[in-house]
């Protein structure tokens, strides 16, 4: 785990990579919101379970992107 953190802290992002990261975070956030809202409308339990799995994975991806972005240095 410490090795991973060290690698992340040494990462450098160019301006366009910073913008790309913001776009990905915005997209993931909108997808998360849509999935959460649609869970209240869905009656099929299998589909609801699949959507919940998608929500959990998306939250994990957002957290990973935020962590890597916060520890990155700008060029």
Secondary structure, 3 states (H helix, E strand, C coil): CHHHHHHHHCCEECHHHHHHHHHHHHHHHHHHHHHHHHHCCCCCHHHHHHHHHHHHHHHHHHHHHHHHHHHCEEC
